[in-house]
Amino acid sequence: MHHTLADLQRIADIQFSDIVLTTFMIEHKLRIMLRDMGFIDVHLSQKLSEIFSFHWETKDEVGAIYRYDNFPDKNWSYLPSYPHHFHRGTQNVVEVPPFPLTILEGFISFMEFVRREIEQSKIGLSK
């Protein structure tokens, strides 16, 4: 099944309303503004139906980024999940993604990861 940005926008707005402030389209991507002031950009290739990128930029003191995508970047061809890969905290730390390999399931799992990370950072701040 071919999923659209509008499909993912509805999921973000409804299933993740506890962490999502608002969602809107910017040209060919979906921007999800988070309640902690970070944001997620979702890109679905317009040319290749299964190519995607979910990119989260935090607003923590480190300014960490997390990106799950399957763009066939040869730098990560050594990963057994290639072309799927996950940038954990920085552009240069890349690993096998802990998410499903399909767009819909991968997006939901990525959003659950973001929710857990936000919740954990709040716990850490309250101690």
Backbone atoms as SQL, in Angstrom:
CREATE TABLE atoms (id INTEGER PRIMARY KEY, chain TEXT, resi INTEGER, resn TEXT, atom TEXT, x REAL, y REAL, z REAL);
INSERT INTO atoms VALUES
  (1, 'A', 1, 'MET', 'N', 0.839, -1.186, 0.000),
  (2, 'A', 1, 'MET', 'CA', 0.000, 0.000, 0.000),
  (3, 'A', 1, 'MET', 'C', 0.883, 1.249, 0.000),
  (4, 'A', 2, 'HIS', 'N', 0.519, 2.217, -0.785),
  (5, 'A', 2, 'HIS', 'CA', 1.261, 3.465, -0.884),
  (6, 'A', 2, 'HIS', 'C', 0.742, 4.444, 0.170),
  (7, 'A', 3, 'HIS', 'N', 1.607, 4.857, 1.082),
  (8, 'A', 3, 'HIS', 'CA', 1.221, 5.803, 2.128),
  (9, 'A', 3, 'HIS', 'C', 1.658, 7.205, 1.738),
  (10, 'A', 4, 'THR', 'N', 0.876, 8.187, 2.154),
  (11, 'A', 4, 'THR', 'CA', 1.148, 9.577, 1.820),
  (12, 'A', 4, 'THR', 'C', 1.553, 10.353, 3.077),
  (13, 'A', 5, 'LEU', 'N', 2.076, 11.551, 2.854),
  (14, 'A', 5, 'LEU', 'CA', 2.380, 12.431, 3.985),
  (15, 'A', 5, 'LEU', 'C', 1.120, 12.755, 4.776),
  (16, 'A', 6, 'ALA', 'N', -0.010, 12.868, 4.089),
  (17, 'A', 6, 'ALA', 'CA', -1.278, 13.137, 4.778),
  (18, 'A', 6, 'ALA', 'C', -1.644, 11.991, 5.718),
  (19, 'A', 7, 'ASP', 'N', -1.369, 10.757, 5.312),
  (20, 'A', 7, 'ASP', 'CA', -1.608, 9.596, 6.188),
  (21, 'A', 7, 'ASP', 'C', -0.769, 9.719, 7.458),
  (22, 'A', 8, 'LEU', 'N', 0.502, 10.042, 7.287),
  (23, 'A', 8, 'LEU', 'CA', 1.410, 10.145, 8.433),
  (24, 'A', 8, 'LEU', 'C', 1.062, 11.355, 9.284),
  (25, 'A', 9, 'GLN', 'N', 0.602, 12.424, 8.660),
  (26, 'A', 9, 'GLN', 'CA', 0.184, 13.607, 9.404),
  (27, 'A', 9, 'GLN', 'C', -0.985, 13.275, 10.333),
  (28, 'A', 10, 'ARG', 'N', -1.968, 12.525, 9.821),
  (29, 'A', 10, 'ARG', 'CA', -3.118, 12.132, 10.650),
  (30, 'A', 10, 'ARG', 'C', -2.666, 11.285, 11.845),
  (31, 'A', 11, 'ILE', 'N', -1.745, 10.373, 11.608),
  (32, 'A', 11, 'ILE', 'CA', -1.236, 9.526, 12.695),
  (33, 'A', 11, 'ILE', 'C', -0.551, 10.387, 13.748),
  (34, 'A', 12, 'ALA', 'N', 0.306, 11.312, 13.309),
  (35, 'A', 12, 'ALA', 'CA', 1.006, 12.186, 14.253),
  (36, 'A', 12, 'ALA', 'C', 0.014, 13.012, 15.064),
  (37, 'A', 13, 'ASP', 'N', -0.971, 13.595, 14.389),
  (38, 'A', 13, 'ASP', 'CA', -1.948, 14.452, 15.062),
  (39, 'A', 13, 'ASP', 'C', -2.818, 13.698, 16.063),
  (40, 'A', 14, 'ILE', 'N', -3.175, 12.459, 15.734),
  (41, 'A', 14, 'ILE', 'CA', -4.110, 11.712, 16.578),
  (42, 'A', 14, 'ILE', 'C', -3.395, 10.826, 17.587),
  (43, 'A', 15, 'GLN', 'N', -2.544, 9.923, 17.113),
  (44, 'A', 15, 'GLN', 'CA', -1.908, 8.951, 18.002),
  (45, 'A', 15, 'GLN', 'C', -0.821, 9.550, 18.888),
  (46, 'A', 16, 'PHE', 'N', -0.267, 10.689, 18.477),
  (47, 'A', 16, 'PHE', 'CA', 0.852, 11.261, 19.221),
  (48, 'A', 16, 'PHE', 'C', 0.554, 12.688, 19.676),
  (49, 'A', 17, 'SER', 'N', -0.724, 12.968, 19.927),
  (50, 'A', 17, 'SER', 'CA', -1.132, 14.314, 20.326),
  (51, 'A', 17, 'SER', 'C', -0.518, 14.738, 21.660),
  (52, 'A', 18, 'ASP', 'N', -0.061, 13.778, 22.463),
  (53, 'A', 18, 'ASP', 'CA', 0.573, 14.115, 23.734),
  (54, 'A', 18, 'ASP', 'C', 1.936, 14.771, 23.550),
  (55, 'A', 19, 'ILE', 'N', 2.600, 14.524, 22.413),
  (56, 'A', 19, 'ILE', 'CA', 3.916, 15.132, 22.176),
  (57, 'A', 19, 'ILE', 'C', 3.914, 16.090, 20.978),
  (58, 'A', 20, 'VAL', 'N', 2.879, 16.039, 20.137),
  (59, 'A', 20, 'VAL', 'CA', 2.817, 16.860, 18.923),
  (60, 'A', 20, 'VAL', 'C', 2.035, 18.139, 19.202),
  (61, 'A', 21, 'LEU', 'N', 2.675, 19.263, 18.893),
  (62, 'A', 21, 'LEU', 'CA', 2.035, 20.566, 19.042),
  (63, 'A', 21, 'LEU', 'C', 1.203, 20.901, 17.808),
  (64, 'A', 22, 'THR', 'N', 1.800, 20.755, 16.632),
  (65, 'A', 22, 'THR', 'CA', 1.108, 21.018, 15.375),
  (66, 'A', 22, 'THR', 'C', 1.859, 20.331, 14.237),
  (67, 'A', 23, 'THR', 'N', 1.180, 20.184, 13.104),
  (68, 'A', 23, 'THR', 'CA', 1.796, 19.607, 11.909),
  (69, 'A', 23, 'THR', 'C', 1.417, 20.468, 10.716),
  (70, 'A', 24, 'PHE', 'N', 2.320, 20.559, 9.742),
  (71, 'A', 24, 'PHE', 'CA', 2.014, 21.298, 8.520),
  (72, 'A', 24, 'PHE', 'C', 2.980, 20.875, 7.422),
  (73, 'A', 25, 'MET', 'N', 2.595, 21.163, 6.192),
  (74, 'A', 25, 'MET', 'CA', 3.412, 20.820, 5.034),
  (75, 'A', 25, 'MET', 'C', 4.326, 21.986, 4.680),
  (76, 'A', 26, 'ILE', 'N', 5.563, 21.663, 4.346),
  (77, 'A', 26, 'ILE', 'CA', 6.528, 22.618, 3.800),
  (78, 'A', 26, 'ILE', 'C', 7.000, 22.009, 2.489),
  (79, 'A', 27, 'GLU', 'N', 6.530, 22.563, 1.401),
  (80, 'A', 27, 'GLU', 'CA', 6.828, 22.039, 0.071),
  (81, 'A', 27, 'GLU', 'C', 6.518, 20.540, 0.021),
  (82, 'A', 28, 'HIS', 'N', 7.535, 19.684, -0.073),
  (83, 'A', 28, 'HIS', 'CA', 7.312, 18.246, -0.236),
  (84, 'A', 28, 'HIS', 'C', 7.625, 17.445, 1.016),
  (85, 'A', 29, 'LYS', 'N', 7.519, 18.077, 2.185),
  (86, 'A', 29, 'LYS', 'CA', 7.750, 17.338, 3.419),
  (87, 'A', 29, 'LYS', 'C', 6.737, 17.757, 4.472),
  (88, 'A', 30, 'LEU', 'N', 6.588, 16.898, 5.446),
  (89, 'A', 30, 'LEU', 'CA', 5.720, 17.148, 6.588),
  (90, 'A', 30, 'LEU', 'C', 6.596, 17.597, 7.747),
  (91, 'A', 31, 'ARG', 'N', 6.242, 18.710, 8.364),
  (92, 'A', 31, 'ARG', 'CA', 6.943, 19.153, 9.581),
  (93, 'A', 31, 'ARG', 'C', 6.017, 18.918, 10.759),
  (94, 'A', 32, 'ILE', 'N', 6.574, 18.264, 11.773),
  (95, 'A', 32, 'ILE', 'CA', 5.841, 17.983, 13.010),
  (96, 'A', 32, 'ILE', 'C', 6.535, 18.770, 14.119),
  (97, 'A', 33, 'MET', 'N', 5.847, 19.761, 14.654),
  (98, 'A', 33, 'MET', 'CA', 6.386, 20.544, 15.762),
  (99, 'A', 33, 'MET', 'C', 6.024, 19.838, 17.064),
  (100, 'A', 34, 'LEU', 'N', 7.022, 19.647, 17.891),
  (101, 'A', 34, 'LEU', 'CA', 6.831, 18.918, 19.136),
  (102, 'A', 34, 'LEU', 'C', 6.626, 19.871, 20.311),
  (103, 'A', 35, 'ARG', 'N', 5.955, 19.395, 21.333),
  (104, 'A', 35, 'ARG', 'CA', 5.665, 20.216, 22.509),
  (105, 'A', 35, 'ARG', 'C', 6.927, 20.628, 23.260),
  (106, 'A', 36, 'ASP', 'N', 8.014, 19.884, 23.083),
  (107, 'A', 36, 'ASP', 'CA', 9.275, 20.241, 23.746),
  (108, 'A', 36, 'ASP', 'C', 10.106, 21.209, 22.907),
  (109, 'A', 37, 'MET', 'N', 9.521, 21.736, 21.817),
  (110, 'A', 37, 'MET', 'CA', 10.115, 22.715, 20.910),
  (111, 'A', 37, 'MET', 'C', 11.042, 22.108, 19.863),
  (112, 'A', 38, 'GLY', 'N', 11.237, 20.800, 19.875),
  (113, 'A', 38, 'GLY', 'CA', 11.959, 20.141, 18.798),
  (114, 'A', 38, 'GLY', 'C', 11.020, 19.953, 17.612),
  (115, 'A', 39, 'PHE', 'N', 11.526, 19.352, 16.540),
  (116, 'A', 39, 'PHE', 'CA', 10.667, 19.088, 15.395),
  (117, 'A', 39, 'PHE', 'C', 11.122, 17.838, 14.662),
  (118, 'A', 40, 'ILE', 'N', 10.195, 17.289, 13.891),
  (119, 'A', 40, 'ILE', 'CA', 10.452, 16.132, 13.035),
  (120, 'A', 40, 'ILE', 'C', 10.084, 16.531, 11.616),
  (121, 'A', 41, 'ASP', 'N', 10.974, 16.239, 10.678),
  (122, 'A', 41, 'ASP', 'CA', 10.669, 16.396, 9.261),
  (123, 'A', 41, 'ASP', 'C', 10.496, 15.004, 8.660),
  (124, 'A', 42, 'VAL', 'N', 9.422, 14.824, 7.917),
  (125, 'A', 42, 'VAL', 'CA', 9.125, 13.555, 7.259),
  (126, 'A', 42, 'VAL', 'C', 9.169, 13.793, 5.760),
  (127, 'A', 43, 'HIS', 'N', 9.978, 13.006, 5.084),
  (128, 'A', 43, 'HIS', 'CA', 10.092, 13.125, 3.631),
  (129, 'A', 43, 'HIS', 'C', 9.803, 11.770, 3.006),
  (130, 'A', 44, 'LEU', 'N', 8.912, 11.754, 2.037),
  (131, 'A', 44, 'LEU', 'CA', 8.641, 10.574, 1.228),
  (132, 'A', 44, 'LEU', 'C', 9.020, 10.924, -0.199),
  (133, 'A', 45, 'SER', 'N', 9.864, 10.120, -0.804),
  (134, 'A', 45, 'SER', 'CA', 10.303, 10.393, -2.174),
  (135, 'A', 45, 'SER', 'C', 9.119, 10.465, -3.118),
  (136, 'A', 46, 'GLN', 'N', 9.146, 11.440, -3.994),
  (137, 'A', 46, 'GLN', 'CA', 8.096, 11.567, -4.998),
  (138, 'A', 46, 'GLN', 'C', 8.395, 10.716, -6.223),
  (139, 'A', 47, 'LYS', 'N', 9.649, 10.254, -6.333),
  (140, 'A', 47, 'LYS', 'CA', 10.040, 9.468, -7.503),
  (141, 'A', 47, 'LYS', 'C', 10.103, 7.971, -7.222),
  (142, 'A', 48, 'LEU', 'N', 10.575, 7.612, -6.032),
  (143, 'A', 48, 'LEU', 'CA', 10.718, 6.201, -5.661),
  (144, 'A', 48, 'LEU', 'C', 9.801, 5.922, -4.478),
  (145, 'A', 49, 'SER', 'N', 8.810, 5.095, -4.674),
  (146, 'A', 49, 'SER', 'CA', 7.688, 4.973, -3.735),
  (147, 'A', 49, 'SER', 'C', 8.052, 4.526, -2.324),
  (148, 'A', 50, 'GLU', 'N', 9.129, 3.830, -2.120),
  (149, 'A', 50, 'GLU', 'CA', 9.419, 3.329, -0.773),
  (150, 'A', 50, 'GLU', 'C', 10.597, 4.033, -0.089),
  (151, 'A', 51, 'ILE', 'N', 11.098, 5.114, -0.657),
  (152, 'A', 51, 'ILE', 'CA', 12.214, 5.852, -0.058),
  (153, 'A', 51, 'ILE', 'C', 11.651, 6.898, 0.898),
  (154, 'A', 52, 'PHE', 'N', 12.179, 6.912, 2.140),
  (155, 'A', 52, 'PHE', 'CA', 11.664, 7.809, 3.169),
  (156, 'A', 52, 'PHE', 'C', 12.778, 8.294, 4.091),
  (157, 'A', 53, 'SER', 'N', 12.451, 9.337, 4.837),
  (158, 'A', 53, 'SER', 'CA', 13.342, 9.865, 5.863),
  (159, 'A', 53, 'SER', 'C', 12.493, 10.449, 6.980),
  (160, 'A', 54, 'PHE', 'N', 12.798, 10.066, 8.220),
  (161, 'A', 54, 'PHE', 'CA', 12.175, 10.639, 9.415),
  (162, 'A', 54, 'PHE', 'C', 13.313, 11.274, 10.209),
  (163, 'A', 55, 'HIS', 'N', 13.324, 12.587, 10.314),
  (164, 'A', 55, 'HIS', 'CA', 14.435, 13.337, 10.888),
  (165, 'A', 55, 'HIS', 'C', 13.945, 14.144, 12.085),
  (166, 'A', 56, 'TRP', 'N', 14.489, 13.856, 13.276),
  (167, 'A', 56, 'TRP', 'CA', 14.112, 14.555, 14.512),
  (168, 'A', 56, 'TRP', 'C', 15.275, 15.399, 14.983),
  (169, 'A', 57, 'GLU', 'N', 15.044, 16.680, 15.158),
  (170, 'A', 57, 'GLU', 'CA', 16.027, 17.580, 15.757),
  (171, 'A', 57, 'GLU', 'C', 15.517, 17.985, 17.125),
  (172, 'A', 58, 'THR', 'N', 16.319, 17.706, 18.129),
  (173, 'A', 58, 'THR', 'CA', 15.936, 18.042, 19.500),
  (174, 'A', 58, 'THR', 'C', 16.326, 19.482, 19.803),
  (175, 'A', 59, 'LYS', 'N', 15.803, 19.978, 20.871),
  (176, 'A', 59, 'LYS', 'CA', 16.180, 21.310, 21.352),
  (177, 'A', 59, 'LYS', 'C', 16.867, 21.178, 22.707),
  (178, 'A', 60, 'ASP', 'N', 17.530, 20.042, 22.927),
  (179, 'A', 60, 'ASP', 'CA', 18.267, 19.858, 24.172),
  (180, 'A', 60, 'ASP', 'C', 19.603, 20.592, 24.097),
  (181, 'A', 61, 'GLU', 'N', 20.361, 20.533, 25.165),
  (182, 'A', 61, 'GLU', 'CA', 21.631, 21.261, 25.221),
  (183, 'A', 61, 'GLU', 'C', 22.645, 20.769, 24.189),
  (184, 'A', 62, 'VAL', 'N', 22.510, 19.536, 23.754),
  (185, 'A', 62, 'VAL', 'CA', 23.429, 18.959, 22.775),
  (186, 'A', 62, 'VAL', 'C', 22.982, 19.268, 21.347),
  (187, 'A', 63, 'GLY', 'N', 21.687, 19.471, 21.153),
  (188, 'A', 63, 'GLY', 'CA', 21.164, 19.670, 19.804),
  (189, 'A', 63, 'GLY', 'C', 21.233, 18.393, 18.989),
  (190, 'A', 64, 'ALA', 'N', 20.900, 17.271, 19.614),
  (191, 'A', 64, 'ALA', 'CA', 21.001, 15.958, 18.973),
  (192, 'A', 64, 'ALA', 'C', 20.046, 15.839, 17.801),
  (193, 'A', 65, 'ILE', 'N', 20.452, 15.021, 16.834),
  (194, 'A', 65, 'ILE', 'CA', 19.584, 14.680, 15.715),
  (195, 'A', 65, 'ILE', 'C', 19.452, 13.164, 15.649),
  (196, 'A', 66, 'TYR', 'N', 18.290, 12.728, 15.244),
  (197, 'A', 66, 'TYR', 'CA', 18.019, 11.311, 15.037),
  (198, 'A', 66, 'TYR', 'C', 17.338, 11.213, 13.687),
  (199, 'A', 67, 'ARG', 'N', 17.851, 10.357, 12.828),
  (200, 'A', 67, 'ARG', 'CA', 17.228, 10.211, 11.512),
  (201, 'A', 67, 'ARG', 'C', 17.214, 8.742, 11.115),
  (202, 'A', 68, 'TYR', 'N', 16.040, 8.311, 10.735),
  (203, 'A', 68, 'TYR', 'CA', 15.860, 6.968, 10.195),
  (204, 'A', 68, 'TYR', 'C', 15.493, 7.132, 8.734),
  (205, 'A', 69, 'ASP', 'N', 16.305, 6.544, 7.846),
  (206, 'A', 69, 'ASP', 'CA', 15.986, 6.642, 6.435),
  (207, 'A', 69, 'ASP', 'C', 16.512, 5.430, 5.682),
  (208, 'A', 70, 'ASN', 'N', 16.099, 5.349, 4.438),
  (209, 'A', 70, 'ASN', 'CA', 16.558, 4.247, 3.595),
  (210, 'A', 70, 'ASN', 'C', 17.097, 4.760, 2.264),
  (211, 'A', 71, 'PHE', 'N', 17.598, 5.999, 2.298),
  (212, 'A', 71, 'PHE', 'CA', 18.295, 6.502, 1.119),
  (213, 'A', 71, 'PHE', 'C', 19.568, 5.678, 0.951),
  (214, 'A', 72, 'PRO', 'N', 19.838, 5.139, -0.220),
  (215, 'A', 72, 'PRO', 'CA', 20.982, 4.228, -0.387),
  (216, 'A', 72, 'PRO', 'C', 22.337, 4.947, -0.394),
  (217, 'A', 73, 'ASP', 'N', 22.737, 5.420, 0.777),
  (218, 'A', 73, 'ASP', 'CA', 24.029, 6.092, 0.948),
  (219, 'A', 73, 'ASP', 'C', 25.110, 5.024, 1.088),
  (220, 'A', 74, 'LYS', 'N', 26.042, 5.000, 0.164),
  (221, 'A', 74, 'LYS', 'CA', 27.097, 3.968, 0.135),
  (222, 'A', 74, 'LYS', 'C', 27.969, 3.976, 1.396),
  (223, 'A', 75, 'ASN', 'N', 27.997, 5.097, 2.120),
  (224, 'A', 75, 'ASN', 'CA', 28.773, 5.150, 3.366),
  (225, 'A', 75, 'ASN', 'C', 28.284, 4.127, 4.384),
  (226, 'A', 76, 'TRP', 'N', 27.037, 3.737, 4.277),
  (227, 'A', 76, 'TRP', 'CA', 26.456, 2.821, 5.270),
  (228, 'A', 76, 'TRP', 'C', 26.192, 1.436, 4.675),
  (229, 'A', 77, 'SER', 'N', 26.813, 1.131, 3.552),
  (230, 'A', 77, 'SER', 'CA', 26.561, -0.148, 2.871),
  (231, 'A', 77, 'SER', 'C', 27.063, -1.351, 3.665),
  (232, 'A', 78, 'TYR', 'N', 27.891, -1.142, 4.667),
  (233, 'A', 78, 'TYR', 'CA', 28.385, -2.234, 5.512),
  (234, 'A', 78, 'TYR', 'C', 27.332, -2.733, 6.499),
  (235, 'A', 79, 'LEU', 'N', 26.274, -1.961, 6.705),
  (236, 'A', 79, 'LEU', 'CA', 25.227, -2.376, 7.638),
  (237, 'A', 79, 'LEU', 'C', 24.400, -3.509, 7.037),
  (238, 'A', 80, 'PRO', 'N', 24.063, -4.531, 7.824),
  (239, 'A', 80, 'PRO', 'CA', 23.251, -5.631, 7.280),
  (240, 'A', 80, 'PRO', 'C', 21.839, -5.200, 6.879),
  (241, 'A', 81, 'SER', 'N', 21.380, -4.069, 7.377),
  (242, 'A', 81, 'SER', 'CA', 20.047, -3.558, 7.043),
  (243, 'A', 81, 'SER', 'C', 20.063, -2.611, 5.839),
  (244, 'A', 82, 'TYR', 'N', 21.228, -2.399, 5.243),
  (245, 'A', 82, 'TYR', 'CA', 21.376, -1.451, 4.139),
  (246, 'A', 82, 'TYR', 'C', 20.300, -1.676, 3.074),
  (247, 'A', 83, 'PRO', 'N', 19.656, -0.632, 2.595),
  (248, 'A', 83, 'PRO', 'CA', 19.958, 0.789, 2.756),
  (249, 'A', 83, 'PRO', 'C', 19.339, 1.435, 3.998),
  (250, 'A', 84, 'HIS', 'N', 18.561, 0.697, 4.781),
  (251, 'A', 84, 'HIS', 'CA', 17.967, 1.245, 5.998),
  (252, 'A', 84, 'HIS', 'C', 19.058, 1.497, 7.029),
  (253, 'A', 85, 'HIS', 'N', 19.036, 2.696, 7.631),
  (254, 'A', 85, 'HIS', 'CA', 20.027, 3.032, 8.653),
  (255, 'A', 85, 'HIS', 'C', 19.467, 4.112, 9.579),
  (256, 'A', 86, 'PHE', 'N', 20.085, 4.223, 10.745),
  (257, 'A', 86, 'PHE', 'CA', 19.611, 5.123, 11.789),
  (258, 'A', 86, 'PHE', 'C', 20.776, 5.954, 12.307),
  (259, 'A', 87, 'HIS', 'N', 20.641, 7.268, 12.226),
  (260, 'A', 87, 'HIS', 'CA', 21.624, 8.203, 12.782),
  (261, 'A', 87, 'HIS', 'C', 21.196, 8.459, 14.225),
  (262, 'A', 88, 'ARG', 'N', 22.015, 8.048, 15.181),
  (263, 'A', 88, 'ARG', 'CA', 21.648, 8.143, 16.601),
  (264, 'A', 88, 'ARG', 'C', 22.396, 9.294, 17.268),
  (265, 'A', 89, 'GLY', 'N', 21.725, 10.433, 17.398),
  (266, 'A', 89, 'GLY', 'CA', 22.265, 11.568, 18.135),
  (267, 'A', 89, 'GLY', 'C', 23.126, 12.516, 17.319),
  (268, 'A', 90, 'THR', 'N', 23.721, 12.006, 16.250),
  (269, 'A', 90, 'THR', 'CA', 24.585, 12.820, 15.400),
  (270, 'A', 90, 'THR', 'C', 24.611, 12.225, 13.998),
  (271, 'A', 91, 'GLN', 'N', 24.999, 13.022, 13.042),
  (272, 'A', 91, 'GLN', 'CA', 25.079, 12.572, 11.655),
  (273, 'A', 91, 'GLN', 'C', 26.055, 11.402, 11.491),
  (274, 'A', 92, 'ASN', 'N', 27.095, 11.349, 12.323),
  (275, 'A', 92, 'ASN', 'CA', 28.181, 10.389, 12.121),
  (276, 'A', 92, 'ASN', 'C', 28.043, 9.072, 12.881),
  (277, 'A', 93, 'VAL', 'N', 27.083, 8.964, 13.770),
  (278, 'A', 93, 'VAL', 'CA', 26.849, 7.705, 14.491),
  (279, 'A', 93, 'VAL', 'C', 25.683, 7.007, 13.792),
  (280, 'A', 94, 'VAL', 'N', 26.004, 5.958, 13.052),
  (281, 'A', 94, 'VAL', 'CA', 25.001, 5.274, 12.239),
  (282, 'A', 94, 'VAL', 'C', 24.966, 3.802, 12.612),
  (283, 'A', 95, 'GLU', 'N', 23.762, 3.264, 12.719),
  (284, 'A', 95, 'GLU', 'CA', 23.598, 1.869, 13.131),
  (285, 'A', 95, 'GLU', 'C', 22.383, 1.253, 12.443),
  (286, 'A', 96, 'VAL', 'N', 22.241, -0.042, 12.640),
  (287, 'A', 96, 'VAL', 'CA', 21.048, -0.746, 12.165),
  (288, 'A', 96, 'VAL', 'C', 19.840, -0.132, 12.884),
  (289, 'A', 97, 'PRO', 'N', 18.800, 0.219, 12.153),
  (290, 'A', 97, 'PRO', 'CA', 17.647, 0.852, 12.803),
  (291, 'A', 97, 'PRO', 'C', 16.877, -0.128, 13.685),
  (292, 'A', 98, 'PRO', 'N', 16.419, 0.379, 14.835),
  (293, 'A', 98, 'PRO', 'CA', 15.585, -0.453, 15.710),
  (294, 'A', 98, 'PRO', 'C', 14.104, -0.358, 15.360),
  (295, 'A', 99, 'PHE', 'N', 13.804, -0.033, 14.114),
  (296, 'A', 99, 'PHE', 'CA', 12.438, 0.214, 13.656),
  (297, 'A', 99, 'PHE', 'C', 12.088, -0.730, 12.504),
  (298, 'A', 100, 'PRO', 'N', 10.790, -0.980, 12.292),
  (299, 'A', 100, 'PRO', 'CA', 10.378, -1.761, 11.120),
  (300, 'A', 100, 'PRO', 'C', 10.843, -1.086, 9.829),
  (301, 'A', 101, 'LEU', 'N', 10.974, -1.867, 8.775),
  (302, 'A', 101, 'LEU', 'CA', 11.529, -1.376, 7.517),
  (303, 'A', 101, 'LEU', 'C', 10.501, -0.770, 6.569),
  (304, 'A', 102, 'THR', 'N', 9.234, -0.821, 6.920),
  (305, 'A', 102, 'THR', 'CA', 8.197, -0.256, 6.066),
  (306, 'A', 102, 'THR', 'C', 7.853, 1.165, 6.520),
  (307, 'A', 103, 'ILE', 'N', 7.296, 1.950, 5.618),
  (308, 'A', 103, 'ILE', 'CA', 7.032, 3.360, 5.927),
  (309, 'A', 103, 'ILE', 'C', 6.082, 3.522, 7.106),
  (310, 'A', 104, 'LEU', 'N', 4.909, 2.922, 7.034),
  (311, 'A', 104, 'LEU', 'CA', 3.900, 3.137, 8.076),
  (312, 'A', 104, 'LEU', 'C', 4.365, 2.613, 9.429),
  (313, 'A', 105, 'GLU', 'N', 4.774, 1.362, 9.489),
  (314, 'A', 105, 'GLU', 'CA', 5.204, 0.775, 10.757),
  (315, 'A', 105, 'GLU', 'C', 6.481, 1.444, 11.265),
  (316, 'A', 106, 'GLY', 'N', 7.371, 1.793, 10.341),
  (317, 'A', 106, 'GLY', 'CA', 8.603, 2.483, 10.713),
  (318, 'A', 106, 'GLY', 'C', 8.323, 3.856, 11.301),
  (319, 'A', 107, 'PHE', 'N', 7.380, 4.576, 10.704),
  (320, 'A', 107, 'PHE', 'CA', 7.018, 5.896, 11.211),
  (321, 'A', 107, 'PHE', 'C', 6.411, 5.811, 12.608),
  (322, 'A', 108, 'ILE', 'N', 5.480, 4.903, 12.794),
  (323, 'A', 108, 'ILE', 'CA', 4.846, 4.751, 14.115),
  (324, 'A', 108, 'ILE', 'C', 5.894, 4.383, 15.160),
  (325, 'A', 109, 'SER', 'N', 6.768, 3.469, 14.841),
  (326, 'A', 109, 'SER', 'CA', 7.818, 3.058, 15.776),
  (327, 'A', 109, 'SER', 'C', 8.787, 4.207, 16.060),
  (328, 'A', 110, 'PHE', 'N', 9.134, 4.992, 15.028),
  (329, 'A', 110, 'PHE', 'CA', 10.003, 6.155, 15.210),
  (330, 'A', 110, 'PHE', 'C', 9.334, 7.168, 16.140),
  (331, 'A', 111, 'MET', 'N', 8.052, 7.422, 15.945),
  (332, 'A', 111, 'MET', 'CA', 7.321, 8.357, 16.810),
  (333, 'A', 111, 'MET', 'C', 7.253, 7.839, 18.244),
  (334, 'A', 112, 'GLU', 'N', 7.105, 6.531, 18.427),
  (335, 'A', 112, 'GLU', 'CA', 7.120, 5.956, 19.776),
  (336, 'A', 112, 'GLU', 'C', 8.496, 6.152, 20.419),
  (337, 'A', 113, 'PHE', 'N', 9.562, 6.015, 19.627),
  (338, 'A', 113, 'PHE', 'CA', 10.923, 6.271, 20.106),
  (339, 'A', 113, 'PHE', 'C', 11.052, 7.722, 20.570),
  (340, 'A', 114, 'VAL', 'N', 10.557, 8.662, 19.752),
  (341, 'A', 114, 'VAL', 'CA', 10.618, 10.078, 20.112),
  (342, 'A', 114, 'VAL', 'C', 9.865, 10.317, 21.423),
  (343, 'A', 115, 'ARG', 'N', 8.687, 9.736, 21.547),
  (344, 'A', 115, 'ARG', 'CA', 7.896, 9.885, 22.771),
  (345, 'A', 115, 'ARG', 'C', 8.671, 9.388, 23.991),
  (346, 'A', 116, 'ARG', 'N', 9.269, 8.208, 23.880),
  (347, 'A', 116, 'ARG', 'CA', 10.051, 7.655, 25.007),
  (348, 'A', 116, 'ARG', 'C', 11.231, 8.557, 25.362),
  (349, 'A', 117, 'GLU', 'N', 11.924, 9.045, 24.351),
  (350, 'A', 117, 'GLU', 'CA', 13.083, 9.916, 24.600),
  (351, 'A', 117, 'GLU', 'C', 12.663, 11.219, 25.277),
  (352, 'A', 118, 'ILE', 'N', 11.560, 11.803, 24.837),
  (353, 'A', 118, 'ILE', 'CA', 11.060, 13.040, 25.455),
  (354, 'A', 118, 'ILE', 'C', 10.666, 12.775, 26.902),
  (355, 'A', 119, 'GLU', 'N', 9.947, 11.670, 27.131),
  (356, 'A', 119, 'GLU', 'CA', 9.532, 11.329, 28.490),
  (357, 'A', 119, 'GLU', 'C', 10.735, 11.096, 29.398),
  (358, 'A', 120, 'GLN', 'N', 11.753, 10.392, 28.887),
  (359, 'A', 120, 'GLN', 'CA', 12.958, 10.135, 29.684),
  (360, 'A', 120, 'GLN', 'C', 13.701, 11.425, 29.997),
  (361, 'A', 121, 'SER', 'N', 13.743, 12.361, 29.049),
  (362, 'A', 121, 'SER', 'CA', 14.447, 13.625, 29.312),
  (363, 'A', 121, 'SER', 'C', 13.704, 14.441, 30.362),
  (364, 'A', 122, 'LYS', 'N', 12.370, 14.353, 30.388),
  (365, 'A', 122, 'LYS', 'CA', 11.596, 15.055, 31.422),
  (366, 'A', 122, 'LYS', 'C', 11.864, 14.454, 32.790),
  (367, 'A', 123, 'ILE', 'N', 11.983, 13.125, 32.861),
  (368, 'A', 123, 'ILE', 'CA', 12.281, 12.448, 34.118),
  (369, 'A', 123, 'ILE', 'C', 13.657, 12.884, 34.611),
  (370, 'A', 124, 'GLY', 'N', 14.617, 12.922, 33.704),
  (371, 'A', 124, 'GLY', 'CA', 15.972, 13.336, 34.058),
  (372, 'A', 124, 'GLY', 'C', 16.031, 14.771, 34.554),
  (373, 'A', 125, 'LEU', 'N', 15.196, 15.648, 33.968),
  (374, 'A', 125, 'LEU', 'CA', 15.185, 17.043, 34.375),
  (375, 'A', 125, 'LEU', 'C', 14.531, 17.249, 35.734),
  (376, 'A', 126, 'SER', 'N', 13.598, 16.399, 36.095),
  (377, 'A', 126, 'SER', 'CA', 12.865, 16.576, 37.344),
  (378, 'A', 126, 'SER', 'C', 13.606, 16.032, 38.554),
  (379, 'A', 127, 'LYS', 'N', 14.692, 15.310, 38.337),
  (380, 'A', 127, 'LYS', 'CA', 15.439, 14.748, 39.476),
  (381, 'A', 127, 'LYS', 'C', 16.390, 15.742, 40.066);
